[in-house]
Amino acid sequence: MMYFFISRSSFRGEPVESPGWIAIAIDRKTRLPAGRKLKNNGKKTHKKISDMFQNSFLTFNYTLRQVREQLKRYIIGQFGKEPDRLDEVLDCFRPIHTKRNQVLVEVGDVFQYCYYIVEGCIQTAIYNLNGDESTTDLAFDQDWRTAMRSFLNNQPSNERLVTVQPSKLLAIHRLEFQKLAETIPPFEHLYKGLLEESYTQSVERVQTLMSMDALSRLKWLLEQRPLIFTQLSNKLIASYLGLSQATLSRLKAKL
């Protein structure tokens, strides 16, 4: 019998409360998952399913190495060199592939994960008493996102996080995140940097948009994040700028 180990989060396509690994037993003779029975026991059927499983496993391994390498380059870029015990840090992250409009955390949930965005986009939104949505942030490739207050204090979130595009993420559980910050000095530096950056970006965006009229907001976004207009819907962009869709369409026509 052979065993392949796949991270549980990757196997299910979503984070789990207890990060871990799933062992899949493979019969050496049939090259199929142990206990698998087929109606057609011909060699072609065996080979087809065996090849499908092997290709899936190889794709998983390639994807894991690829996204891990991207996070490694990001961390090295933050320090200017490879920090000590980097492999220990990377081993705590689990790859996750999400669908468009997949919810990562709902309002009221206690958020247990921090995400590094390899590819895609995460929307952070809040809601008023009437249920109207307001987008407070949009994060793209090589950025980090979590429901910060919920993540740090282990309390219910007042934010909703959604991947508004099919996304590739690396997730780290809150307990592992805190343990790394306590035991590995370079990661503590990264941890504090993420907190400061998240706070600074939030304050700057609010102050910037509050001081501008509608047309100035649109111009500001075009300068800061021009790709948003090719990647996201007008509804989402309008929510981010604090405008109605009709106002956004009218202003875009003036540019």
C-alpha positions in Angstrom: 0.0 0.0 0.0 1.2 3.5 -0.8 0.1 6.7 0.9 -0.2 10.2 -0.4 -0.7 13.1 2.0 -2.8 16.1 1.0 -3.5 19.1 3.1 -7.1 18.9 4.3 -7.8 22.5 3.3 -6.7 21.9 -0.3 -8.5 18.6 -0.5 -11.8 20.2 0.5 -11.1 23.6 -1.2 -11.8 25.6 1.9 -10.2 26.2 5.4 -11.0 23.9 8.3 -11.0 24.6 12.0 -8.2 22.1 12.7 -5.5 22.4 10.1 -4.1 19.0 9.2 -3.5 16.4 6.5 -5.5 13.7 4.8 -3.8 10.4 4.0 -5.0 8.6 0.8 -4.1 5.0 0.6 -3.3 3.7 -2.9 -3.3 0.0 -3.9 0.1 -0.8 -5.5 -1.4 -3.3 -7.9 -4.4 -1.4 -9.2 -2.9 2.1 -8.6 -6.4 3.1 -7.3 -7.6 4.4 -4.0 -7.8 1.4 -1.6 -11.2 -0.2 -1.5 -12.3 1.4 -4.8 -14.6 -1.0 -6.8 -15.3 -0.6 -10.5 -18.2 -2.0 -12.6 -15.8 -2.3 -15.5 -12.6 -4.0 -14.3 -10.9 -3.8 -17.7 -7.3 -2.5 -18.0 -8.4 0.6 -19.9 -10.8 1.6 -17.1 -8.0 1.0 -14.4 -5.5 3.0 -16.4 -7.9 5.9 -17.1 -8.8 6.4 -13.4 -5.2 5.8 -12.3 -4.0 8.4 -14.7 -6.7 10.9 -13.6 -5.7 10.5 -10.0 -2.0 10.7 -10.7 -2.4 13.8 -12.9 -4.6 15.4 -10.1 -1.9 14.7 -7.5 0.9 16.0 -9.7 -1.1 19.2 -10.4 -1.7 19.6 -6.7 2.0 19.2 -5.9 3.0 21.6 -8.7 0.4 24.2 -7.5 1.6 23.8 -3.9 5.2 24.4 -4.8 4.3 27.3 -7.1 2.3 29.2 -4.5 4.7 28.4 -1.7 7.6 29.8 -3.8 5.6 33.0 -4.4 5.1 33.6 -0.7 8.8 32.8 -0.1 9.8 35.5 -2.6 7.4 37.9 -0.9 8.9 37.3 2.5 12.5 37.5 1.3 11.6 40.8 -0.5 10.3 42.2 2.8 13.6 41.5 4.6 16.1 41.8 1.7 17.4 38.3 2.4 16.1 34.9 3.4 15.3 35.0 7.1 16.1 32.2 9.5 13.6 29.3 9.8 11.6 30.4 6.7 10.7 26.8 5.9 8.9 26.5 9.3 6.9 29.6 8.4 6.0 28.3 4.9 4.9 24.9 6.3 2.1 26.6 8.3 0.3 27.9 5.2 -2.3 25.8 3.4 -3.2 26.4 -0.3 -6.9 27.2 -1.0 -8.6 27.7 -4.3 -11.9 29.6 -4.1 -14.7 30.2 -6.6 -16.1 33.6 -7.6 -18.2 35.1 -4.8 -17.1 32.5 -2.3 -17.6 33.7 1.3 -14.6 33.4 3.6 -16.2 34.9 6.7 -19.7 36.1 7.4 -20.7 39.0 9.8 -20.9 37.5 13.2 -18.4 34.7 12.6 -15.2 34.4 14.6 -12.6 34.5 11.9 -9.7 32.1 12.4 -7.6 32.6 9.2 -5.3 35.1 7.6 -4.9 34.9 3.9 -2.0 35.7 1.5 -3.5 36.3 -1.9 -1.4 34.5 -4.6 -3.9 35.4 -7.3 -7.4 36.9 -7.2 -9.3 39.5 -5.1 -10.9 39.6 -1.7 -13.6 42.1 -0.9 -14.1 43.4 2.7 -17.6 44.7 3.3 -19.8 46.0 6.1 -23.6 46.5 6.3 -25.8 49.1 7.8 -29.1 48.4 9.7 -31.0 48.3 6.4 -28.7 45.7 5.0 -27.0 48.0 2.5 -23.5 46.9 1.6 -20.5 49.1 1.7 -17.1 47.9 0.4 -14.4 49.0 2.8 -11.5 47.4 1.0 -10.4 45.4 -2.1 -7.2 43.3 -1.9 -5.4 41.8 -4.9 -2.3 39.7 -5.6 0.5 39.7 -3.1 -1.6 41.3 -0.4 -2.8 40.0 3.0 -6.4 40.0 4.3 -8.3 38.9 7.3 -11.1 40.3 9.5 -8.5 42.0 11.6 -10.4 42.6 14.9 -12.0 39.2 14.9 -8.7 37.5 14.0 -6.6 39.3 16.6 -9.2 39.2 19.5 -11.0 36.0 18.7 -14.3 37.8 18.6 -17.3 37.9 16.2 -16.5 39.8 13.0 -18.4 42.9 11.9 -17.1 42.4 8.4 -17.8 40.0 5.5 -14.9 38.7 3.4 -15.6 37.4 -0.1 -13.4 36.3 -3.0 -15.1 38.3 -5.8 -12.9 36.4 -8.4 -11.7 32.8 -8.6 -8.7 33.1 -6.2 -5.6 31.2 -5.1 -4.9 31.8 -1.5 -2.5 30.7 1.2 -4.2 30.4 4.6 -2.7 30.3 8.1 -4.7 29.6 11.2 -4.8 32.2 13.9 -3.1 30.0 16.5 -0.2 29.1 14.2 0.1 32.7 13.2 0.4 33.8 16.8 2.8 31.0 17.6 5.1 32.0 14.8 5.1 35.6 15.9 6.0 34.5 19.5 8.8 32.0 18.6 10.4 33.3 15.3 11.7 36.9 15.5 11.6 37.6 11.8 8.0 36.6 11.6 7.1 38.8 14.5 8.5 41.7 12.4 6.4 40.7 9.5 3.4 40.2 11.8 3.7 43.8 13.2 4.3 45.2 9.7 1.0 43.6 8.4 -1.0 45.1 11.3 0.5 48.5 10.7 0.0 48.4 7.0 -3.6 47.3 7.3 -4.4 50.1 9.7 -2.6 52.7 7.7 -4.2 51.7 4.4 -7.7 51.8 6.0 -7.2 55.2 7.5 -5.7 56.7 4.4 -8.5 55.4 2.1 -11.2 56.8 4.4 -9.5 60.2 4.8 -8.8 60.4 1.1 -12.3 59.6 -0.1 -14.0 61.8 2.5 -12.1 64.8 1.3 -13.0 64.3 -2.4 -16.0 64.9 -4.5 -17.4 62.0 -6.6 -15.4 62.8 -9.8 -12.1 63.2 -7.8 -12.7 59.8 -6.2 -13.0 58.1 -9.5 -9.8 59.8 -10.8 -8.0 58.8 -7.7 -9.0 55.2 -8.1 -7.9 55.2 -11.8 -4.5 56.5 -10.8 -4.1 54.1 -7.8 -5.6 50.9 -9.1 -6.4 51.2 -12.9 -6.8 47.4 -13.3 -9.8 47.4 -11.0 -11.9 48.7 -13.9 -11.1 45.7 -16.1 -11.4 43.1 -13.3 -14.4 44.1 -11.3 -18.0 45.0 -11.9 -19.4 48.6 -11.8 -21.5 47.6 -8.8 -18.5 46.6 -6.7 -16.5 49.7 -7.8 -19.4 52.0 -7.0 -19.7 50.4 -3.5 -15.9 50.9 -3.0 -16.1 54.6 -3.9 -19.3 55.2 -2.0 -21.3 56.0 -5.1 -24.4 54.7 -6.8 -24.0 52.7 -10.0 -25.8 55.4 -12.0 -23.4 58.1 -10.7 -20.4 55.9 -11.5 -21.6 55.3 -15.1 -22.3 59.0 -15.6 -18.9 60.0 -14.3 -17.0 57.4 -16.4 -18.7 58.9 -19.4 -17.1 62.3 -18.6 -13.5 60.9 -18.5 
